[in-house]
Amino acid sequence: MQTYPTGYAESHRMAEKICRDILPRHGMAVREEQIALCHEVLDTLYNKEISLCEAGVGTGKTLAYLVGCILWQMNRPEQMKLPIVISTSSVALQDAILTEYLPDLSAILLDEGIITAPITAVVRKGKERFVCDARLAERASLVQPSRERETNSLNIAAHILDMDHIPELSRYDRCRISVPRSCP
C-alpha cells in the first residue's frame, strides 16, 4: 500500500474544488488542462521532484501553478513551510502575477473561506535591473543633447531606480547605467 505525504490527498481534493467549483463561480471557465497541470504541480511538490510542464495558450497555466503552490503550502506541517519561488520567462508575467493573479486569487480564496489571510509575495530582481547613480551620471554626461530619446530616458532613470519601469531605455544604455558587479 502506497503512503502519501501529509496534506497530499487534501491538496488534490481542494484543487478539484477550486478549479471546478470556486473559480467558475467567480467567472472563470473550467479547464481540464488547467486542472491536470495543477495536479501535476502538486505531485511534483509533494514528491520533491522536478517537472517540466507545457501547456497551450489560454490553458490557465499561471493559475494552475499558483493554486498548486498555495495548496501545497497550506497543507504542509508548519515546521515544513518554505518560501515558494516562481521564476518567469518575462518581467511582464512577474508583474502580472504580483498585481493581478495573486490579488485576484487571494480575494477569491478569502471570500470562499479557503484562506484566512491575504496571499503575500515579493518580486526579487537582480542588481542588473537597477540604476547605479554614479554610472548614470557618467552616461548622461556623454549623451549629446540632440539625442532627445536617450536624454529623456536617462532623465527618467534618475527618478525611477527600477529600469523595468523606464520607457524607451535602450539595451545599450541599460548596460551602461545598471549596478555593476562591484560598486565604486
N, C-alpha and C positions, 0 to 999 in steps of 0.2 A: 504494500500500500504506500503510495506516494504522499509525503508530507509537504505542506506548503508553508512558506514563511508567514509570520504574524501579519495579519491585515490583508493578505493576498485575496482571499475569497470576497471579503467585504469591499475591497477596492474595485474588483471586477464587477460586483453587483451594483455598486454605486456608479460605475462608468456606464453601465446599461441604463440605469435610471436617469442619469444626467443627459446622456445623448439621445435617448428615446422619448423621455417624458418632459424633463425640465427645460432643456434648450428649445424644443419645439413650442412650449408654452410661451416662450419669450421671442417668438417669431423666426426661429431658425429651423431649417429642414432637417429631417432625419437622413443621415448619410451613412450608408453601410460601410463604405471605405473608411470614413472617419472613425466609426465605432471600432472597426478591426484594427486601425492604427493605434487607437487609444489602448486597446488590449495588448497590442504588441509592445507599446511603450511600458505598460505596467509589468508585463512578463520580463522585459529586459531589465528594468529597475530592480524588481524583486529577486531575479536570478543573478544579479550583478554581472550582466553580460554586456556586450557591445552589439548594437544593431544599426544597420544602415537601412533606413526606411525610404521608400519612394512612393509618391502618390501624385496623381494628376492635379492640374489646376482646378480649383474650386472644390477640392475634396474636404477641406477644413482641417488641413494638417496642423496649423498653429493651435487651434482649439483642441485638437486631439492630443497633442503632446502636453499642452498646458493642463488639461483635465487630468491626464495620466499622472503628471508630476505632482499636481495638487493632491490627488487621492493617495498616491504613494507616500507623500509627506504626512498627510493627515492620519493615516492608518499605521504608522510606524511607532514603536515604543519611543517615548520622549528622549531617552538616552541615546537613541539611534538616529535622531533627526539631524540632517545635514543641510547646508545650503544647496540649492539646485542651481546649476549653471547651464544656461542655454546660449549656445553660440549660433549666430545667424549669418546668413550669406550677405546681408546688407544692413547698413545703418538705418535705412528706412524701415526695415522689418523690426529692428530693435526698438525704434521709436514707436512703431505701431503697437508692439507688444506692451510697451510701458504706458502709452497714452490711450490706447483703445481696447485691445483684447483683455488685458488684466483688469482694468477698471470695470469694464462691462461684465466680464465673467464673475468678478468679485461681487458686484451688485446683485447679479442673478443668484449666486450661491448664498449670499447673505439673506436675500429676500426669501429663498426657499428653505432656510434654516440648515443648510449643509455645512456652512462655516459660521463661526461666531465673531470673527474679526476680519476686517478687510485684508486682502492679499497685498503684501508689500514686495517691492522689487526695486533694484537699482541697476543702472547701466554702468558697467566698468569698461572704460576705453583706455587704449594705450596712450602713452605720452605723445606719440606722433600725431595725435588728433588735437593737440593743444598748442596755443601760440606761446612762443618764447619772446618776452618783451625785448630782450637785447637783440635777438635775430630779426625781429620785426622792425625795430628802429634802423638797423643796418640795411635791411632790404628796402625799406621805404626811402632811405636817403639815396638809393641807387636808381630808383624808378624815375623816368622822365615825366615831368608834369603833364606833358601832352598825351601820355598813356592813361587816359581817363579811367578805363575799366579797371586796370591794375591798381591805380591810385585809390579809387573808390573802395575796392575790396580790402586793400591794406588799411585804409582808414577805419573801415568797419571792424577789422581784426583787432584794432586797438581797444575796442569796447566789448567785443564778443570773443571770449577766450577759446570756446569750443569751435574749431574750424568747420565742423559739420553744419554749423548754422551761419556760415559766411557765404552769401550768394556770389557766384561767378569767380570764386577763387581758383586760379589755375593750379594745375598739378605742380608746375614749376615753383610758383610762389608758396604753395603748401609745403613743399620740401625745404624751401629756404627759410621759413619762419617757424617751423614746428620745433618743439622742445628736442634738443639734441641728446645723444647718448649720455653725455656728461655736461652738466650746466656750468657755464663760466662763473 
